[in-house]
């Protein structure tokens, strides 16, 4: 089990992605992650603020796929955070 909190600043997320890639590609046992990557799998995971293109989520989806990981869906409210970013409600 790996617990992750990703950098809020996108330009500082590379090191975490690199570490997770190495862990995922070199493991030989089942792996589960509890996470807040501060990253989207799909733009529909966000409402408000600057629009996110589908293509900008590609690296994160590729990381999950390469490591053999997938998102476990849950029931209930989809969004876990709200607040203001650049004077916009997100």
Secondary structure, 3 states (H helix, E strand, C coil): CEEEECCCCHHHCHHHHHHHHHHHHHCCCCCCEEEECCCCCCHHHCCCCCCCCHHHHHHHHHHHHHCCCCCCCCCCCCCCCCCEECCEEC
